[in-house]
Every structure is written in structure tokens, then in C-alpha cells.
Amino acid sequence: MRNKAATNGTGQVDDFLTKLAHPLKSEVQLVRAIIKGANKDITEQIKWNAPSFSYDGAYLVTFNLRPRDHIHLVFHNPMISKVKSTLLEGDYRDRRMTYFANMHEIEAKRAALERALKDLIKLQKA
């Protein structure tokens, strides 16, 4: 299941976010904190010109920052199809999508995001 996810690039992500000109920058920062808080061993790096998160060398989720009116997360991990969550959208073989419109929606879906990440990590460990 491992791929070539970089080791922890928190400094790289910090620099990226400092320079980020996005109308939902605060929302991006909150979602980042939620993702990192789901497990102390989650690492981060820049992939696809956006923050991306990995666990034990396998990618979990990456921001798609092209949309300017919502936050788009791409869960690109072969195990994601086994995670059952209303938060996850799509019927792709190896990926699911999640969208947040604003801070209120992020807070309302925080527990579901944390659970999806923890379930995905649990599947990776198995």
C-alpha cells in the first residue's frame, strides 16, 4: 500500500499556506488542523500544488484548491472505498471526494471527517 509520499513537510506546507491567496484560506487552515489532529503520525507535504497528507508512507487526502467557492478534498487511497461515511462522495474505485462550503459546515462535519480519517488509517494498519 505504500507509495512515495514524502516525509513530513510541515515547513513546506507552512510556507505554502503563508503565500496562499485563496478566499477560503482560513477554512483551509482549519481543515488542515483537523486532518493533522486525527492521528499524531499523519505527515504532510505539497502534492498537486496543495497540502497533502499521508500515513505510514501512503497518501490519505489532498486538497484541490482550484475551486474558489468551496474546499474540495480528494481522498486518494485504495482503502477509501471501504470507509463508510456520508461525508465521502463518489463511486470511484480508489478515491472519494469531500466538500465544505464554509466554517459552519466544517465544524458541523468535523466529527465525520475525523472518523473517516481514523477509519482509513485503521484499514491501512490491517
N, C-alpha and C positions, 0 to 999 in steps of 0.2 A: 504494500500500500504506500510505501514511502516514495517520495519524488525528490526533486532537487530544491525544495523550499529552503530559503536562506536561513542562517542562524538569526538570532534576534537582532533586528534592525531598528530598535526603538528610536535611536538617534536620527536615523534616516527618515522615519515616519514623522518624528517631531519636526524636523526641518521642512519636510513636505507640507505638513499642516500649517506651519508658520507662514509659508508662502501661498497657501491655497486661497484663491479668490473664488469662493462659492457662496451663493446666498444662504445655504444651509450649513455653513461651516460649524456653527455651534452644535447642530444636530449630528453632524459627522463626528465631532469630538465626543459627544455623549455616547453614541453607538460604539465608538472605539473603546471607551471606558467600560461599557457593559460587556463587550466581547472579551477584553483582556481580563475582566473580573470573573469571568465564568470558570477559569482554571488558571492557576498560577504558572503553569507550564506552557501556556499559549505564547507563541512568538509572533513577531510582526515584521513585515518588510514591505517594500513597494513592488507591486506587480500590476501590470496593465495601467501604469501611471496612477496608481491609487493604493491606499493601505490594504494589505492582505495579511491574513492570519493563518497560522499553522499550528499543528500539534504533533510532536514526535516525528517531524520531517514531512508530514502530509498536510496539504492545504486544506483549510476548513472553509473559509469565506473571504471574499474580496469585495470591496466597494466598487461600484460602477458610478463614477462621478460625472458622467456626461449629462444626465438629466439635471436640470437646474431647479425643478419644482418638487422634487421628492428625493429621498435616499433610496438607492437601489443596492441591495446586497445579493451577491451571487455565491451560493454555497456550491462549490465545485469539488466534490469529494465523492468517490464511488459509493460510499456508505450512506450518503444523504437520502437516497430513495427509501431506506429502511427506517428513517426517523418519521414518526407520526406527529404532525403538528399542523394546526390550522394556519400557522404563520407562514409555512412553506408553500409556495405556489409553483405550478408547472408539473409536467409529467415527463420530464426528460430522464433518460437512463441514468445519468450521473451528476445531475445538478438540480437545484431548486432556487427559486427567487424569493426575496422578501422586500417589501416596500414600506417606507414610512413617509408620511406627508409633513409631519411637524413634531415638535417636542411633546405635545399632548399624546399623540399616537405612539411615540417611542415609549413614553412612560406607561401607557396603557398596555403595551405589548412586551414590556421589559421581561417579565417572568417567562413568557413564551419563548423569547429569544434566548434567555439563559438556559432554559430547559432543552431547547433544540441543540444548542452547543454542547451541553453536558451529555445528552443522549448520543450525539455524533461522536464525541470523544470516547464514550463508553463502548460504542460499537468498534471503534478503531483499536481499542485495547484488547478486545475479544479475539 
